[in-house]
Amino acid sequence: MSAHSKFLEPITRENAAVVLVDHQVGLLSGVRDIPLGELKHNVVAMARAATVLGIPLVVTTTAAESMWGPTIPELVEALPAGYKIVDRSTVNAWHDDRVREAIEATGRRKLIFAGVSLEVCAALPAISATAAGYGAYVAVDASGTFSQAKREVGLLRMQQAGVIVSDYATLMVEALADNAVPESAAVYGALDMPFAVLIGQISAAYRA
């Protein structure tokens, strides 16, 4: 894939995987650039929508039993039953062999990252994936960080490295591709966007 075409090729349910990095209780306690309730909602919604679409999930933590605590319970509940979260010590999730092997095992070449913090947990593996030839995306509103300055420099660094930035709902709707498919209602339900609820109410009114 050329550097130009990676920006143009769409995300599909067949070519994408979602990588969720360090959405842990201790790390979320320091998030200041997005309300915690909104951040939790968005990452959980993306995980649920990805599951509906059959998009593989790779979920990882850092020092879950010591420094940063467990994955937020809302996300754990949204994961498939029996899902095994990979706990690691490396700062960059891409540098952990188990995480990288789990990503490679999906067979997908477009990777959607989200993490806490944005400029480390999401940005560093996304940049590494880009260097390895993957198309890397970051769902900015399913990530969070500890100051506005960190948010701004993280976004700048990712863009300079060729990482594509977007939001959780757009990435999942792009993968959905067609509102007529049977899974569409479940995907929009998982995304839980306020305007989508209104659209559903309008649609129901027309059917009445």
C-alpha positions, -999 to +999 in steps of 0.1 A: +000+000+000+014+034-010+017+062+016-010+081-004-035+052-008-036+043+029-055+075+035-080+066+008-087+029+013-118+025+034-120+006+067-141-025+064-151-053+088-127-076+069-096-055+070-097-038+104-088-047+140-093-027+172-064-023+197-073-009+231-044+001+252-044+007+290-079+019+297-071+013+334-085+026+366-053+043+378-046+060+344-081+072+340-079+090+373-055+115+358-074+122+325-081+159+321-089+164+284-122+146+282-149+139+308-143+104+323-179+094+317-176+103+280-143+085+276-157+053+292-188+055+271-169+059+239-143+031+243-170+007+255-193+017+226-164+011+201-156-023+216-193-034+215-197-021+179-166-039+168-178-071+183-212-068+165-192-063+132-169-092+139-139-069+140-111-085+162-102-069+195-067-068+210-068-054+246-037-048+268-028-032+301+005-021+318+013-032+353-023-040+360-015-056+394+006-027+406+010+008+392-020+014+371-047-010+383-072-031+363-090-024+331-121-003+338-150-027+346-173-012+320-148-023+293-143-057+308-180-063+307-182-053+270-155-078+260-164-113+247-168-139+274-135-153+286-115-127+268-078-126+279-063-091+283-025-090+278-007-074+307+028-061+298+057-040+311+067-022+279+058+015+275+050+010+238+025-019+234+039-027+200+072-037+217+056-066+236+058-097+215+025-111+227+006-079+218+023-077+184+017-115+177-020-111+187-023-082+162-006-102+135-028-132+142-059-112+133-046-110+097-058-074+095-038-046+080-058-016+093-054-011+130-077+012+151-059+022+183-073+039+214-055+043+247-048+062+279-027+082+276-033+094+240+003+106+233+019+074+247-005+044+249-023+052+216+002+072+197+034+051+202+020+017+190+001+035+162+034+051+150+052+018+153+024+000+133+027+027+106+065+021+104+058-017+100+035-010+070+001-011+086-026+015+082-029+030+117-058+049+130-065+065+164-099+070+178-092+103+196-124+104+216-119+068+229-085+080+242-076+105+269-046+122+285-035+143+314-034+179+299-044+199+269-007+203+259-002+165+259-033+161+237-021+187+212+014+174+209+002+138+207-021+147+178+007+166+160+032+138+164+007+112+151-002+133+121+035+140+113+041+102+114+012+094+090-013+081+116-049+088+107-069+104+135-107+101+137-135+094+163-149+061+175-183+063+159-170+073+124-146+045+123-172+019+132-198+033+109-173+033+081-168-004+088-205-010+088-207+005+053-243-002+046-273+007+068-294-020+051-274-049+065-290-069+093-264-058+119-269-021+114-294-016+142-272-035+167-242-014+156-260+019+161-273+006+194-238-003+205-225+031+194-252+048+215-250+082+198-277+106+210-286+117+175-289+080+164-316+075+190-335+104+175-332+090+141-345+057+153-375+075+168-382+092+135-379+060+117-403+043+141-428+071+137-428+067+099-434+029+103-463+035+127 
